[in-house]
Amino acid sequence: MKDGIHPNYQDTTVTCGCGNTFQTRSTRPELKIDICSDCHPFYTGKLKYVDTAGRIDKFQKKFAAGTYGSLQKPKKAKKATK
């Protein structure tokens, strides 16, 4: 490997949004993450929605009434009679 072209690989503190912190190694001195193994639903067995900017609510409102365009059957055009 050439000297001076590779980033510094160092001890890193990882901080999760739930408050959990742990040590690992990376090229960055500090990492901030949203979900870790202590709060992820796969590892905890609990259902938890991670809602960013109201996306879940927006999706549920869109499909709640069944009025979304792709869900409705297209209207048939009436034939003109003479």
Secondary structure as UniProt FT lines:
FT   TURN            3..4
FT   STRAND          10..16
FT   TURN            17..18
FT   STRAND          21..26
FT   STRAND          30..33
FT   TURN            37..39
FT   HELIX           41..44
FT   TURN            53..54
FT   HELIX           55..64
FT   HELIX           69..71
//
